[in-house]
Amino acid sequence: MGCLIVISLHLIMPLLLWSFTPDHVNGDFPTTLQGPFAPISAPLASKYFTGNAIDLPADDDQVGRNVEGFQPEQISVSLSSNYDSVWVSWITGDSQVVYDEPDSVASVVQCGVSGYAMDYEARGYSTVYTQLYPFQGLQNYTSGIIHHVRLTGLEPATLYQYQCGDPSIEAMSSVFYFRTMPVSSPTDYPPRIAVVGDLGLTQNSSTTVDHILTNHADLVVLVGGLSYADMYLTNGTSSDCYACSFSDTPIHETYQPRWDCWGRLMQTLTANVPTMVIGGKHEIEPQVDDQIFVSYSSRFAFPSEESGSSSTLYYSFNAGGIHFVMLSPYTTFDMSSDQYKWLETDLYNVDRGQTPWLIAAWHPSWYSTFREQYRAAECMRVEMEDLLYSYGVDIVFNGHVHAYERSNRVYNYTLDPCGPVYITVGAGGSREMMAITHADDPGYCPDPSLTPDTDIGGFCAFNFTSGTTSAGKFCWDQQPEYSAYRETSFGHGILEVKNDTYALWSWHRNLEFAEFAGDIVYIVREPERCLRG
């Protein structure tokens, strides 16, 4: 198949992605071997920027309930730790109804290889969660019945068809399809992985989902910022800035029905494409007895147990020749913590002969240069960066900052050919304002005392001690050399791992055709140079 000739790599000239064979490498696109690249900031253009988005109303056809009784809805597929197993999750019944025996509605999945009988049946378990507030006047919430079923013994890289529900009461879903991951080997990879954060529940969110489907993703990674139910009070009143409008509330409230709306919007994607999520700031949702992340931990299935983790907030899984580690700054992460010890063990056990690519993901970025959330997760970086660097992590995906940014290879704020490429993709479509200004713009360097995220805790972001334009300062005087490309636009990214050394990364703006890429680069591993031991 012929190669696409790139006429221009200018940031305003989008690039049309060609349909490559899995092992094809196109030498016309830039590679990280040519880096570090000179920093580029895309000018803020109305063509790509629409400010903030507006939430879809509850009666919109995309988010309204369109099933009856105990028919399944909000269906999703997620991966277990390896190719031979997946989880199927769904919800039945109405919220705000107390089900004394939720397991009276069975959790059943019937499946089979596409084109053959669905003669394999698996049963799982069900749960119900509550969002309770210890303050008078706030409205509590009880979920519908949430079902999780694990399918095992699956073949690699195989298209399956399935139904879920309870056949004993004739409450089964329509037929959906998913494809399993390839075996873990240096020659087998899922063709396309979509990565996005801070989706929310707006028309921009819907466009992002449509574009991911158009780009034929085989796996989706959501790096936090999901339903944005915490932009609402429990009575359904909302604001684009919760802290600005509701600063006098005794607890950060949340309107849980927005989770149900989000699950319905996402079903066209999540019921057919395995989707992995990690909790972000908007999923904390505090409630009675200091509980957090209850909705997030209940609605999704995670390969935590399969990967040796005791928490839904951090876990790992394989996708062909890629090992993913999903982390969280919203639980303890210091060297004595369970998360850090788990990460040490997980990284130690990675076989780079079978999974050459090592990718990490969590919500807030360490290396975003936008003013919003600038160095907000610095304490996590201080504790964990050395460990990730020592094991040769290739790529890190983050969200939280509502913009797109790709770094050069970097370690400890210094260009390093063995450091990861950090990619911020927090522009999936949420209703909050997008990030526009940069910390290095004149007059926009934030007050250091205001930068720590109170949900992460601690102050670790001190002035830089080296660098020609940053020594002794909290911000750079110009776009930092570790920042390769940044722009303000809604969109998603696509990762196409071609072989054990080359992976094509592309950024797709919502206001372009889905197939066009606004930023594109080959990320190239150099194991002989960088891997130790």
N, C-alpha and C positions, 0 to 999 in steps of 0.2 A: 504494500500500500504506500502511495506517495506521501511525502511530508508536506506539511503546510509551511510555506515560506513566510516568515515574519517580515512585514514591510517596515514596521516601526515598533519599538518597544516603549514609545512615549505613553505616559500614563493616561492620556485622554484617548488614545487609539486602542479600543478593546481588541482582544485577540480571540479568534474563533478556534475553539478546541476541535481538533481532528479526532476521528475514531481510530485510536492506535490499537495495534495488536498488543497483548499483555506484556510482551518482552521487548517492545519497540522503544527505542530511545531517540528522540528527535534532537539533533545537535543544534538546531536553529534557535531553540529557547536558551536563555541564560542558565548557567548552573552555579551552584555555590562554590564550585572550584574556581570560578572567575572572581569571586568576592574577596574581601568585603566590598559591597557596592556603595557608591556614593549615596548619601541619604536623599530621598525624594519625598516631598510633601505634595500631595495632589491639591490643587487649589479648590476651594469650596465652590462648587458649581451647582446652581439650582437644578441642573439636569439630573444630578445624582443625590440631591439632598432635599428633603421635604420637611425638615424640622422634627417635631414629634408626631406620632401616629395616634389615632383615636381607637379606643377599644370597640370591638364588635359588640353590639347589644345582645342581650340574652335571647331575644326573639329572632335573631338572624338565622337563616336556614343552615348556615355552616356550623352553628353551635347549639341549636335547639335539640331537645330529645325527640328522636323519631322512632323509638321502639316502644313496645307496650309490655306490661307485666314484667316477667323475668327474662325477656329477650336480652341477649348480651349487647353491650355497647362499650365504647371507649376501649376497643380491643388493641392490644399491642404485643409484639414479639421482641424478646431480648435474648442476648446470648448467655449461655453458661460459660464456663471457663475455657472450653474447647469446642471444636467443630461438631462433635457428635451429640450435642445437647443444646436445647433452647428452652426458654420459658415463654408461655403464652398467658397473658393476663387480660382480664376484662371485668366489667361491673354489671351487676343486675339489680333490679329493683330501684326504688326511689330513695333519694336522700331524705333525711328528716323523718324516716320511719324506723322505729326500733324493732329490729329483728331478733326475737329471743333465741332462735336457733338458726343462725345464718347458714350452717352447713346442711340445713334441710333442702336447700337448693344445691344440687350437685355441681362439682367442678370437673367437667369432662372435656377432653379434646379428642376428636377423631381425625386421623390424618393418614396420608399415604403419599407415595411418590406421585407427582403430577401425571395425570393420564391413567392412573391405576386406581383401584378401589381404596377408599379410606378405611382400611381394615385394622389399623393400629389405634388402640384406645388407651389413653392415659388419664389418670385421676389425680387431682391435687387437693388443695385446701382453700378455705375461704376465710375472710376476716372482715371486720367492720371497725372503723376508727371514729373517734370523736374529737372535735375541737372545742374545748371547754374553757370558759373564762371565769375567774373568781371575782368578777365585778358586776354589780347590779346594772341591768339595762343592756348588757351586751348579749347578742344572740348566739347561742351555741349551735353546733352542727353535728349531725350524725351522717356518715356516708352510706351509700348503698352497699350491697354485698360485693366485696372485691375478691376475685378468684385468681389463683396462681396455679398453673400446672406445668411441671417440668417434663419435657419429652427427651428421651434418651435413646441411644442406639441408632442415631441417624447417620446417613452416609454423607461424606464431604461434598461440597460444591454441587448440591442436588436440590432441584426445585420440588418442594412439597406443597400439597394442598391440604387444607384443614378446615374444620368447623369446631366451634366451642360452644359450651352451654350445658344444658341439662336435658338429655334426650327423653328422660322419663316423664317430663311434663311438656314435651314438644316445644322446648325453648332453646333451639339451636340457632346459631348465627348463619349468615350466608357463608359461602366458601371463599376463603382467602388463600393467599400463596406466600411462601417465603423461601428463600434460598439459603442453605447452610453455608458456613464458611469453608474454605479449602482446608486441607490438612496443613499442619504447621511444618513448613519446610522452606528452604531458601529460594525455592522456585515457584511457590504457590501463594497468591495474594487475592483478596477480594478486588475486583477491577476498579471500583470507585467507592470511596468513603466520603460522605458529606459531613462537614463539621460546622456547627453554628452554635451561638450562644444568645441568650437574652431574647428569646422568641416573643414571649407575650402572646397577646390575643387580639391583634389588630388586623386590618386589611393587609398591612405590610407583612405580618406574620403569615397570613394566608398565601401571599405571593411567594414568600420564601419557601413554604412547603411545596407549592406548585412547581417552583423552579428546581427543587431537589428531586422531585419526581420526574421532571423533564430531563434532568441530567442522569437519570437511571442509577441512582445510588444503590449499592449493595449492602451498605451499612451506614447508619447515622450515629454520630456522636454529638450529644447535646451537652455543652459545658456550662450548665447552670442558667438560671433565669428562665423559668418555664412558664407557669400560668400567670404570674404577677397578681395572684389573688390578694397579696398583701398591699396592694395599692388601694384597697377598699376598707371601709369600716364594715362591721358585721351587719349593718342595716342596708348595705349595698351602695352607700355613698362613696364616691371615688374622687381621686385627684391625681394629676400628673406628678405631683410632689407631695408625698404623704407627710414628710416632716414639716413642710411649709404650711400645709392646711390643717393637720391634725396633731399639732405638737402637744396638745393638752390631754391626749388620751392616756389612761393609766397603763396601757400595754399596747404594743403594736398589734392592731387588730388585723383581721383577714376575712375575706368573704369567700368561703369555701365553694359555693356553687360555681365560681369561676373556674375551679379545677375541673368540674364536670364539663363545662363548656370547652375548655382547652382539650380535654380528652376526646371530645367529639370532633373538634377541628382537626386534630392530629391523626384520627383513625385511618384516613385514606393512605397515610404514610406508614404509621406505626404497625398497622395490621399486616402489612406486606413486606416491610423492610425492617430487619432487626435494628433496634434503636437502644443505645446505651446512654444513660443520663448520669450526671453528677450534680449534687446539690450545691446551689449558690446562695447568695444572701437573701434572695426573695423566697427561698424555700425554708428559711429558719422557722418562721411562724410560731412564736412562743405562745404557750398556753399554760393551763393550770399545772402546778407541781414542777414548774421550770422545764416542762417537756418542749422539745424542739424537733423540727424535721419529721413530724408525725405523718402528715399527709404524703410527703415525698417518700418516706420509708414504707408506707402502706400501699400506695397506688402502683408502685413499680416492683418488679422482681430483679434481684441483683445476684451475681455470682460470688457473693461475699464468702459464704461457707465453702464453696468449691475452691476459692483462691486463698483460703486460710485466714480470712479477715473476720473479725468479730463485729463489724459495723457496716451499715449500708453507705456510710460516707466515704469509704475507701475500699477498693477492691481491684482485681486485675483480671484480664482475660486475653486469650489469643484470637487473632483473626488472620488465619493463614500464617505467613512468616512474620507477623507483627505481634509484639507483646505490648499491650496497653496497661498502664498503671493509672488509676483514677484516684486522686487525692483530695483532701479538704483542709482548708485553714480554719474551719468552723468547729473543729474538735482539736484536742491537744496535738501538737506536732513537734514538740521539742524532743531532744535525743532520748529522753527517758520515757516518752509516751508510747502507748500501744501502737499508734499509727506509724511512728518512726521505726519501731522495732519490726513491725510487720513489713514495712517497705524494705528495710535492710535484708530481711529473709527472702522476700519476693525477688528482689533484684539479684541476690546471690544465686538463686535457683534458676534464673533465666538461662536457657541454652541458646547462645547466639548462633550456634550452628543450625538450629531449627527455626528460631525466630530472630533473624539478624536485626530487624528493625525494633527499636525500643522507643515508644511514644508515651509521654505523660500528659495528663490533662487535669486541670482544676479550674475553679471559677475566676478568682481575681488575678490579674496579670502582674508579674514581677517587672516586666520590661516595657510597659506602655509609657509613651512619652506625652500622652494627652494630660491636660491639667486635671480632669476629673479622675479620681481614684489614683492619682500619682503617688507611687511608692506606698500605697495603702496596705499592702501585704508584705512589707519589708521584713517583718519578724519571721514570717514563714520562709522567706528566701534565705535569711541568715542561718536558719536551722537546717534547711534541707538541700540547699543548692550544691554543697560540696558532695553530698551523697549521690545525687543525680548525675553530677559531672563525672564522678569517679567510675560510674558504671556506663558511661558513654551514652546517655540519653540523646536521641537524634533530633526529636521534635517535641515541643511543648505547645499545647493548645490551651487558650484561656478565653474568657469572656469578660463580663462585668463592665468594661469600658465600651460604650456604645459607639464603636467605630471599628475600622480595620487597620491593623498594623502588622508588618512582618519585619523581623529583626535580621541582621547579620548574625553569624555564629558568635555567641557572647557568653562570657563567664565572669561573674563579679564585676559587671559593668565595663569589662575590657574585651576588645575583640580577641577571639580565640578560635582557631580553626577546628578545635575539638569540642567547642561548646555547642549546645543545642541551638536550633532555630526556633525562636519564640514567635508564635502567631496568635494575635488577638482577633477574635471573630465575634465580638459582642454586639453585633448589629443585625440580629435576626428579625427585628420589627417591633420591639416593645414600645409602650406608650411614653416612657420617659424620654426627655430630651436627649438628642444625640450629642456626643462629645465633639466639640468644634475647636476649642483653643488648646494650645500645647503648653506644657510647663516651660518650654524654652522661648515662647513668644514674649516680646518685651512687656514687662509689667504683669505677667500672668504666673510667675512662679508662686506656688501656694505657700502659705505660712506653714512651716514644718510641724508646728504643734497641732495643726488641724488635719494632718494627713492620715494618722493611724485610723483604721477601721475599728470602731468600738466593738464590733462582733468578733474581731480577731484578737484585739488587745495588744497592749504594749507599745512602746516607742522605740523603734530601731533604725529609723531613717535619718542618719546623721549626714553632715556635709561630706562631699566627696573629698578624698585625700590625694587624688592624682588626676591627670588629664589637663591638656593645655587650655581648655575652655571651661573646665568644671572644678578644678582644684580649689578647695576651701569654700565651695558654694553648694547650695542645696539643689540647684537646677543648672543645666547647661545653658550657655549663652546662644546656642544654635541647635538645630536638630542633632541629637547625639549620633556619633559615628556608628553606634550599634544599631540604630534604627535605619533599616534599608528603605522601607516604603510605608507611608501612612496616608489614609484618606477617610473622609466622613461619608459613608453611604450605607444603606441597608443592603444585606446580601448574605451569602453563604460561601463556604469554600469546598473544594473537591480535591482529595488526595488520591493519586493513582500511583501505587507502588509498582514499578516495572520489573524490578529484579532486586537482588540483595544489596545493591549500591545506589540505584537511581529511583527517585520518586518525584512525580510531577505534581506540583501544587498550583492551584489556580483559584482566584477570587472572582465571584460572580455577583455583580450588582443587580438589585431587584429591578432597576429602571432600564436595564438592557435586556436583550434576549437572553434566556437562561444559558444558551450555549456559549455566549461571549465571556471572555475573561478580562477583567480590568488589571489584574496583576498575575504574572505567571513565571514560575521558576522551577528548575530541577534542583531538588535537595539531594546532595550526593554524600553518601557515607564514605569515610576513609578509615576502615577498621585497622589496617596495618599501621596507620599513623597514630590513631587515637585510643584504641582499646588496650587496656592494660591487663597483663597477666593471662 
